[in-house]
Amino acid sequence: MPDINTCEFSQAFEKIFSANGLNTLICDKNTDKFYKLTVLLTEANVKTNLTAINDTAEIILKHYADSLLAYDYFTPSASVIDIGCGAGFPSLPLAIIRPDLWITALDSTGKKIDFVKDTAKKLGLGNITAVCARAEEFVNLEGKRESYDFATARAVSRLNILSELALPFVKPGGSFIALKAKDGERELDEAKSGINELGGNVISSKSLSLTDLSGEAYQRYLIRIEKNSPTPIKYPRAYAKITKKPL
């Protein structure tokens, strides 16, 4: 079992969340859940390469705080699909903070989905379902296309590729929330025409900073794309075609 000091964890958790405008999320219950998540992630990472981030403060900053920058973008009791969730980010932090959400964590890597399933069970998160599948295939299963209130994704691929994978899942009237790093504005510029083709419309692009314990800031963009009309049935294309010739 990883040796993570509970007091040191709590102090780092409170400082990092406060520095990033997430102070309203700090309470004993949430701190305990995130501590347990950190232990499980660190323990699993020894056996299986789930994440390159091993330092506790870095995990809190770059997996938890980063995942929750848009936690209040989601309407109450909404259905959410997390495209390319990896080891469960933002799915697991969102499920902890927003127990009202119904989250589908989707990734094509079996070991990562196994971790999300096992961790959700151990943390008592009944509002998350983990699925091992490719987005462009899962969307074509019965009842999946345009069935979610929201899609979201973090650190998956460029927005012009990601939009074609995400928007077909979203109901007209719903939204795709993209969590992007420093190149987010440039990615949005190159993706706008494709977003329109997919039935989407960019509602907002918010620039903010993710701040660590030393005060160093990392630029982030929260991009909200509203689904105005149904996505043409020919989308999404096969992944090889999407990457070879993005919209």
C-alpha positions as CSV (number, residue, x, y, z in Angstrom):
1,M,0.0,0.0,0.0
2,P,1.5,3.4,-0.9
3,D,2.6,5.5,2.1
4,I,0.6,8.7,1.6
5,N,0.4,10.8,4.7
6,T,-3.2,11.8,5.3
7,C,-2.4,15.1,7.0
8,E,0.0,16.2,4.2
9,F,-2.5,15.1,1.6
10,S,-5.3,17.2,3.2
11,Q,-3.1,20.3,3.4
12,A,-2.0,20.0,-0.3
13,F,-5.6,19.2,-1.4
14,E,-7.0,22.3,0.4
15,K,-4.2,24.6,-0.8
16,I,-4.4,23.5,-4.5
17,F,-8.2,23.5,-4.6
18,S,-8.3,27.0,-3.0
19,A,-5.7,28.4,-5.4
20,N,-7.8,27.3,-8.3
21,G,-11.2,28.6,-7.3
22,L,-12.4,25.2,-6.1
23,N,-12.6,26.0,-2.4
24,T,-16.3,25.4,-2.2
25,L,-15.6,21.7,-3.0
26,I,-13.4,21.3,0.1
27,C,-15.0,19.3,2.9
28,D,-14.0,16.2,4.9
29,K,-16.1,13.9,2.8
30,N,-14.6,15.0,-0.5
31,T,-11.0,15.1,0.9
32,D,-11.4,11.5,2.2
33,K,-12.7,10.3,-1.2
34,F,-9.8,12.0,-3.1
35,Y,-7.3,10.6,-0.6
36,K,-8.6,7.1,-1.2
37,L,-8.6,7.7,-5.0
38,T,-5.0,8.8,-4.7
39,V,-4.0,5.6,-2.8
40,L,-5.8,3.4,-5.3
41,L,-4.3,5.2,-8.3
42,T,-0.7,5.1,-6.9
43,E,-1.1,1.5,-5.9
44,A,-2.4,0.5,-9.3
45,N,0.3,2.5,-11.1
46,V,3.0,0.4,-9.5
47,K,1.7,-2.6,-11.4
48,T,0.1,-1.0,-14.4
49,N,1.2,2.1,-16.2
50,L,-1.9,4.2,-15.9
51,T,-0.3,7.7,-15.5
52,A,3.1,9.3,-15.7
53,I,2.2,11.5,-12.8
54,N,3.3,10.0,-9.4
55,D,3.8,12.9,-7.1
56,T,0.8,13.4,-4.8
57,A,0.6,17.2,-5.3
58,E,0.9,16.8,-9.0
59,I,-1.9,14.2,-9.0
60,I,-4.1,16.6,-7.0
61,L,-3.3,19.5,-9.4
62,K,-3.2,17.8,-12.8
63,H,-5.7,15.0,-12.4
64,Y,-8.2,16.4,-9.8
65,A,-8.3,20.2,-10.0
66,D,-7.7,20.2,-13.7
67,S,-10.6,17.7,-14.2
68,L,-13.0,19.9,-12.1
69,L,-12.4,23.3,-13.7
70,A,-15.7,22.9,-15.5
71,Y,-17.6,21.0,-12.8
72,D,-20.4,23.6,-12.7
73,Y,-20.9,23.6,-16.5
74,F,-23.1,20.5,-16.2
75,T,-26.8,20.9,-15.4
76,P,-28.3,19.0,-12.5
77,S,-28.9,15.2,-13.1
78,A,-27.4,15.4,-16.6
79,S,-26.1,12.4,-18.5
80,V,-22.5,12.8,-19.4
81,I,-20.1,10.8,-21.6
82,D,-16.4,11.2,-21.1
83,I,-14.5,10.5,-24.3
84,G,-11.1,8.9,-23.9
85,C,-11.3,8.9,-20.1
86,G,-8.0,7.2,-19.6
87,A,-7.6,6.2,-15.9
88,G,-10.8,8.1,-15.1
89,F,-10.2,11.8,-15.6
90,P,-12.4,13.8,-15.5
91,S,-14.9,11.0,-14.9
92,L,-13.9,10.0,-11.3
93,P,-13.4,13.5,-9.9
94,L,-16.7,14.6,-11.5
95,A,-18.5,11.5,-10.1
96,I,-17.2,12.4,-6.6
97,I,-18.1,16.1,-6.7
98,R,-21.3,15.8,-8.7
99,P,-23.2,12.6,-7.5
100,D,-26.2,13.9,-9.4
101,L,-24.5,13.3,-12.8
102,W,-24.9,10.0,-14.7
103,I,-21.4,9.5,-16.2
104,T,-20.3,7.0,-18.9
105,A,-16.5,6.7,-18.8
106,L,-15.4,5.6,-22.3
107,D,-11.9,4.4,-23.3
108,S,-10.5,1.8,-25.7
109,T,-7.7,0.7,-23.3
110,G,-8.9,-2.3,-21.2
111,K,-6.5,-1.9,-18.2
112,K,-7.6,1.7,-17.7
113,I,-11.3,0.9,-17.9
114,D,-10.7,-2.0,-15.4
115,F,-9.2,0.5,-13.0
116,V,-12.1,2.9,-13.4
117,K,-14.6,0.1,-12.8
118,D,-12.8,-1.2,-9.8
119,T,-12.2,2.2,-8.3
120,A,-15.7,3.4,-8.7
121,K,-16.9,0.3,-6.9
122,K,-14.4,0.8,-4.0
123,L,-15.3,4.5,-3.7
124,G,-19.0,3.7,-3.7
125,L,-19.6,5.8,-6.9
126,G,-22.8,4.4,-8.3
127,N,-23.2,7.2,-10.8
128,I,-20.4,6.1,-13.2
129,T,-20.4,3.3,-15.8
130,A,-17.1,2.4,-17.4
131,V,-17.1,1.1,-21.0
132,C,-14.2,-0.3,-23.0
133,A,-14.8,0.7,-26.6
134,R,-13.8,3.1,-29.4
135,A,-16.0,6.2,-29.5
136,E,-16.6,5.9,-33.3
137,E,-17.9,2.4,-32.8
138,F,-19.8,2.8,-29.5
139,V,-21.8,5.7,-30.8
140,N,-23.4,3.4,-33.4
141,L,-24.8,1.0,-30.8
142,E,-28.5,1.1,-30.3
143,G,-29.6,4.0,-28.1
144,K,-26.2,5.7,-27.9
145,R,-26.2,8.2,-30.7
146,E,-27.4,11.7,-29.6
147,S,-28.5,10.3,-26.2
148,Y,-26.3,12.3,-23.8
149,D,-26.9,15.8,-22.4
150,F,-23.2,16.4,-22.4
151,A,-20.0,15.0,-23.8
152,T,-16.6,16.0,-22.3
153,A,-13.0,15.2,-22.9
154,R,-9.6,16.1,-21.5
155,A,-6.1,15.5,-23.0
156,V,-7.3,13.2,-25.8
157,S,-6.6,14.8,-29.2
158,R,-6.8,18.0,-31.1
159,L,-10.3,19.6,-31.1
160,N,-10.9,19.1,-34.8
161,I,-10.5,15.4,-34.3
162,L,-12.2,15.3,-30.9
163,S,-15.3,17.1,-32.0
164,E,-16.1,14.5,-34.6
165,L,-15.9,11.8,-31.9
166,A,-17.9,13.7,-29.3
167,L,-20.7,15.7,-30.9
168,P,-22.5,12.6,-32.4
169,F,-23.2,11.5,-28.8
170,V,-24.8,14.8,-27.8
171,K,-28.5,15.5,-28.0
172,P,-29.6,18.6,-29.8
173,G,-29.8,21.2,-27.1
174,G,-26.9,19.6,-25.2
175,S,-23.3,20.6,-25.1
176,F,-19.8,19.3,-25.6
177,I,-17.4,20.6,-22.9
178,A,-13.7,20.4,-24.0
179,L,-11.0,20.8,-21.5
180,K,-7.9,22.0,-23.4
181,A,-4.4,23.1,-22.5
182,K,-2.3,26.1,-23.8
183,D,-3.1,25.5,-27.5
184,G,-6.8,25.5,-26.9
185,E,-7.5,28.8,-28.8
186,R,-5.5,27.7,-31.8
187,E,-7.2,24.3,-31.8
188,L,-10.6,26.0,-31.7
189,D,-9.8,28.2,-34.7
190,E,-8.9,25.2,-36.8
191,A,-12.0,23.2,-35.6
192,K,-14.7,25.8,-36.1
193,S,-15.8,24.8,-39.6
194,G,-16.0,21.1,-38.7
195,I,-17.9,21.9,-35.5
196,N,-20.6,23.6,-37.6
197,E,-20.7,20.7,-40.0
198,L,-21.3,18.4,-37.1
199,G,-24.3,20.4,-35.8
200,G,-22.4,22.4,-33.2
201,N,-21.9,26.0,-32.3
202,V,-19.2,27.5,-30.1
203,I,-20.9,29.2,-27.2
204,S,-17.8,30.2,-25.1
205,S,-14.1,29.8,-24.8
206,K,-12.8,30.6,-21.3
207,S,-9.1,31.1,-20.6
208,L,-7.9,30.4,-17.1
209,S,-4.8,29.3,-15.1
210,L,-4.2,26.1,-13.2
211,T,-1.9,27.1,-10.3
212,D,0.4,24.8,-8.4
213,L,1.7,25.0,-4.8
214,S,4.7,27.2,-5.9
215,G,2.4,29.6,-7.7
216,E,3.4,28.5,-11.2
217,A,0.5,28.7,-13.6
218,Y,-0.5,26.5,-16.5
219,Q,-2.8,27.9,-19.1
220,R,-6.1,26.1,-19.7
221,Y,-9.1,26.6,-21.9
222,L,-12.7,25.6,-21.3
223,I,-14.6,25.4,-24.5
224,R,-18.4,24.9,-24.6
225,I,-19.9,23.8,-27.9
226,E,-23.7,23.7,-28.1
227,K,-25.4,21.1,-30.2
228,N,-27.9,23.0,-32.4
229,S,-28.9,20.4,-34.9
230,P,-28.5,16.6,-35.4
231,T,-25.1,15.4,-36.6
232,P,-25.2,14.1,-40.2
233,I,-25.4,10.3,-40.0
234,K,-22.1,9.9,-42.0
235,Y,-20.2,11.1,-38.9
236,P,-18.2,10.0,-37.1
237,R,-16.0,8.4,-39.8
238,A,-13.5,5.7,-39.1
239,Y,-10.7,7.0,-36.8
240,A,-8.1,6.7,-39.5
241,K,-10.1,8.9,-41.8
242,I,-10.8,11.4,-39.1
243,T,-7.1,11.8,-38.3
244,K,-5.9,11.7,-41.9
245,K,-8.4,14.5,-43.0
246,P,-10.0,16.3,-40.0
247,L,-13.1,18.4,-40.9
